């Protein structure tokens, strides 16, 4: 029984850590998703340009481009049917675990959000976000990114 007291908090820590993330979606049901054929990226926010390396921003944008093209959209920076805005947010998180001897686990959480706007009307038609712990290694983040983006766009209603 005493071993369980020590093992359980470690199991809770391990299950709360790692590569898990939550995905959220929202859409405008009146949008004509089946009519959209082209996309373009809107520029990164000033905050993202200041807090994330250019290499990381490029990896994120390429991951979204691959998924959008799998959905049947072609890149057209001049006359796109859909304007795509990618935004990355960070926040520090703290989890308390343990029963008899509570301990804190601090980590950085990232929210990767994508918003689609109609090219002509600029109407907001789609939103998705993936929220979870940030991998500390750039290599691990790069390896996890395509799967996160695929899950974010899995419920995109066209393609």
C-alpha positions as a LaTeX table, in Angstrom:
\begin{tabular}{lrrr}
\hline
Residue & $x$ (\AA) & $y$ (\AA) & $z$ (\AA) \\
\hline
Unk1 & 0.00 & 0.00 & 0.00 \\
Unk2 & 2.83 & 2.40 & 0.83 \\
Unk3 & 4.38 & 1.78 & $-2.60$ \\
Unk4 & 1.10 & 2.74 & $-4.23$ \\
Unk5 & 1.20 & 6.08 & $-2.40$ \\
Unk6 & 4.50 & 6.87 & $-4.12$ \\
Unk7 & 3.78 & 5.31 & $-7.52$ \\
Unk8 & 0.37 & 6.89 & $-8.09$ \\
Unk9 & 1.61 & 10.52 & $-8.11$ \\
Unk10 & 4.34 & 9.58 & $-10.58$ \\
Unk11 & 1.81 & 7.91 & $-12.87$ \\
Unk12 & $-0.40$ & 10.98 & $-12.70$ \\
Unk13 & 2.59 & 13.15 & $-13.61$ \\
Unk14 & 3.52 & 10.96 & $-16.56$ \\
Unk15 & $-0.01$ & 10.89 & $-17.93$ \\
Unk16 & $-0.37$ & 14.65 & $-17.62$ \\
Unk17 & 2.93 & 15.31 & $-19.38$ \\
Unk18 & 4.12 & 14.56 & $-22.79$ \\
Unk19 & 2.80 & 14.96 & $-26.23$ \\
Unk20 & $-0.93$ & 15.15 & $-25.54$ \\
Unk21 & $-2.99$ & 18.09 & $-26.68$ \\
Unk22 & $-6.63$ & 19.05 & $-26.94$ \\
Unk23 & $-8.21$ & 20.17 & $-30.21$ \\
Unk24 & $-11.13$ & 22.59 & $-30.54$ \\
Unk25 & $-13.18$ & 23.53 & $-33.63$ \\
Unk26 & $-15.80$ & 26.09 & $-34.57$ \\
Unk27 & $-17.31$ & 27.00 & $-37.93$ \\
Unk28 & $-19.85$ & 29.13 & $-39.69$ \\
Unk29 & $-22.45$ & 26.64 & $-40.98$ \\
Unk30 & $-23.54$ & 29.07 & $-43.69$ \\
Unk31 & $-20.09$ & 29.21 & $-45.34$ \\
Unk32 & $-19.74$ & 27.52 & $-48.72$ \\
Unk33 & $-16.74$ & 25.34 & $-47.86$ \\
Unk34 & $-17.17$ & 23.17 & $-50.96$ \\
Unk35 & $-16.72$ & 26.26 & $-53.17$ \\
Unk36 & $-13.29$ & 27.25 & $-51.80$ \\
Unk37 & $-10.43$ & 26.22 & $-54.05$ \\
Unk38 & $-7.51$ & 28.46 & $-53.10$ \\
Unk39 & $-5.87$ & 29.79 & $-49.95$ \\
Unk40 & $-3.27$ & 32.33 & $-48.86$ \\
Unk41 & $-1.62$ & 32.95 & $-45.53$ \\
Unk42 & $-2.06$ & 36.20 & $-43.66$ \\
Unk43 & 1.10 & 37.58 & $-42.06$ \\
Unk44 & 2.18 & 36.47 & $-38.59$ \\
Unk45 & 1.28 & 38.73 & $-35.69$ \\
Unk46 & 4.02 & 41.03 & $-34.38$ \\
Unk47 & 3.97 & 39.07 & $-31.12$ \\
Unk48 & 4.60 & 35.79 & $-32.93$ \\
Unk49 & 7.44 & 37.34 & $-34.94$ \\
Unk50 & 9.09 & 38.50 & $-31.70$ \\
Unk51 & 8.65 & 35.35 & $-29.61$ \\
Unk52 & 9.10 & 32.48 & $-32.10$ \\
Unk53 & 12.07 & 31.83 & $-34.34$ \\
Unk54 & 11.67 & 32.19 & $-38.07$ \\
Unk55 & 12.55 & 28.50 & $-38.46$ \\
Unk56 & 9.69 & 27.47 & $-36.17$ \\
Unk57 & 7.23 & 29.80 & $-37.92$ \\
Unk58 & 8.24 & 28.33 & $-41.27$ \\
Unk59 & 7.76 & 24.75 & $-40.00$ \\
Unk60 & 4.29 & 25.64 & $-38.73$ \\
Unk61 & 3.29 & 27.31 & $-41.99$ \\
Unk62 & 4.58 & 24.37 & $-44.08$ \\
Unk63 & 2.65 & 21.88 & $-41.93$ \\
Unk64 & $-0.57$ & 23.84 & $-42.54$ \\
Unk65 & 0.18 & 24.17 & $-46.27$ \\
Unk66 & 0.57 & 20.39 & $-46.60$ \\
Unk67 & $-2.75$ & 19.74 & $-44.84$ \\
Unk68 & $-4.61$ & 22.42 & $-46.79$ \\
Unk69 & $-3.38$ & 20.95 & $-50.05$ \\
Unk70 & $-4.55$ & 17.50 & $-48.89$ \\
Unk71 & $-7.97$ & 19.14 & $-48.47$ \\
Unk72 & $-7.89$ & 20.16 & $-52.13$ \\
Unk73 & $-6.94$ & 23.81 & $-51.69$ \\
Unk74 & $-4.24$ & 25.32 & $-53.90$ \\
Unk75 & $-1.93$ & 28.13 & $-52.77$ \\
Unk76 & $-2.74$ & 31.47 & $-54.43$ \\
Unk77 & $-1.29$ & 34.47 & $-52.60$ \\
Unk78 & $-2.91$ & 36.99 & $-54.95$ \\
Unk79 & $-6.53$ & 35.87 & $-55.32$ \\
Unk80 & $-7.31$ & 33.35 & $-52.59$ \\
Unk81 & $-10.81$ & 32.20 & $-51.74$ \\
Unk82 & $-9.72$ & 31.69 & $-48.12$ \\
Unk83 & $-7.30$ & 33.77 & $-46.03$ \\
Unk84 & $-5.57$ & 31.71 & $-43.33$ \\
Unk85 & $-4.33$ & 33.27 & $-40.09$ \\
Unk86 & $-2.10$ & 31.13 & $-37.85$ \\
Unk87 & $-1.43$ & 32.33 & $-34.32$ \\
Unk88 & 0.67 & 30.78 & $-31.56$ \\
Unk89 & 0.06 & 31.54 & $-27.88$ \\
Unk90 & 2.10 & 30.45 & $-24.86$ \\
Unk91 & 1.33 & 30.36 & $-21.16$ \\
Unk92 & 2.93 & 28.89 & $-18.07$ \\
Unk93 & 1.00 & 26.11 & $-16.37$ \\
Unk94 & 1.30 & 24.50 & $-12.98$ \\
Unk95 & $-0.09$ & 21.15 & $-11.90$ \\
Unk96 & $-0.15$ & 19.95 & $-8.32$ \\
Unk97 & 0.07 & 16.22 & $-7.80$ \\
Unk98 & 0.48 & 13.95 & $-4.82$ \\
Unk99 & $-1.76$ & 13.10 & $-1.92$ \\
Unk100 & 0.34 & 13.23 & 1.21 \\
Unk101 & 3.24 & 15.24 & $-0.16$ \\
Unk102 & 1.91 & 17.56 & $-2.85$ \\
Unk103 & 4.42 & 18.67 & $-5.44$ \\
Unk104 & 4.16 & 21.16 & $-8.26$ \\
Unk105 & 5.01 & 20.52 & $-11.88$ \\
Unk106 & 5.59 & 23.67 & $-13.96$ \\
Unk107 & 5.53 & 23.60 & $-17.74$ \\
Unk108 & 4.88 & 25.72 & $-20.79$ \\
Unk109 & 1.64 & 25.22 & $-22.71$ \\
Unk110 & 1.15 & 26.23 & $-26.32$ \\
Unk111 & $-2.05$ & 26.99 & $-28.18$ \\
Unk112 & $-1.72$ & 26.77 & $-31.93$ \\
Unk113 & $-4.75$ & 28.44 & $-33.54$ \\
Unk114 & $-5.84$ & 28.71 & $-37.16$ \\
Unk115 & $-8.61$ & 30.96 & $-38.45$ \\
Unk116 & $-10.05$ & 31.00 & $-41.96$ \\
Unk117 & $-11.64$ & 34.09 & $-43.49$ \\
Unk118 & $-13.47$ & 34.34 & $-46.80$ \\
Unk119 & $-11.22$ & 36.03 & $-49.32$ \\
Unk120 & $-13.70$ & 38.66 & $-50.50$ \\
Unk121 & $-15.94$ & 39.37 & $-47.51$ \\
Unk122 & $-13.27$ & 38.70 & $-44.82$ \\
Unk123 & $-16.00$ & 36.84 & $-42.90$ \\
Unk124 & $-14.67$ & 34.47 & $-40.22$ \\
Unk125 & $-15.71$ & 30.96 & $-41.29$ \\
Unk126 & $-13.51$ & 28.42 & $-39.46$ \\
Unk127 & $-11.50$ & 28.20 & $-36.26$ \\
Unk128 & $-9.43$ & 25.39 & $-34.80$ \\
Unk129 & $-6.96$ & 25.29 & $-31.93$ \\
Unk130 & $-4.64$ & 22.67 & $-30.48$ \\
Unk131 & $-3.63$ & 23.23 & $-26.86$ \\
Unk132 & $-1.02$ & 21.23 & $-24.99$ \\
Unk133 & 2.38 & 21.05 & $-23.41$ \\
Unk134 & 5.28 & 22.37 & $-25.50$ \\
Unk135 & 8.05 & 19.91 & $-26.20$ \\
Unk136 & 11.36 & 21.38 & $-25.06$ \\
Unk137 & 13.35 & 20.04 & $-28.00$ \\
Unk138 & 12.90 & 21.73 & $-31.40$ \\
Unk139 & 13.28 & 18.30 & $-33.02$ \\
Unk140 & 10.44 & 16.86 & $-30.91$ \\
Unk141 & 8.23 & 19.87 & $-31.67$ \\
Unk142 & 8.93 & 19.48 & $-35.40$ \\
Unk143 & 8.10 & 15.76 & $-35.27$ \\
Unk144 & 4.83 & 16.32 & $-33.37$ \\
Unk145 & 3.66 & 19.28 & $-35.47$ \\
Unk146 & 2.29 & 17.46 & $-38.57$ \\
Unk147 & 0.08 & 15.24 & $-36.40$ \\
Unk148 & $-1.23$ & 18.22 & $-34.45$ \\
Unk149 & $-2.05$ & 20.16 & $-37.62$ \\
Unk150 & $-3.71$ & 17.10 & $-39.19$ \\
Unk151 & $-5.96$ & 16.74 & $-36.15$ \\
Unk152 & $-6.74$ & 20.45 & $-36.20$ \\
Unk153 & $-7.93$ & 20.25 & $-39.81$ \\
Unk154 & $-9.46$ & 16.76 & $-39.62$ \\
Unk155 & $-12.96$ & 18.22 & $-39.22$ \\
Unk156 & $-12.56$ & 20.91 & $-41.84$ \\
Unk157 & $-15.86$ & 20.50 & $-43.70$ \\
Unk158 & $-14.46$ & 20.23 & $-47.23$ \\
Unk159 & $-11.81$ & 18.28 & $-49.10$ \\
\hline
\end{tabular}
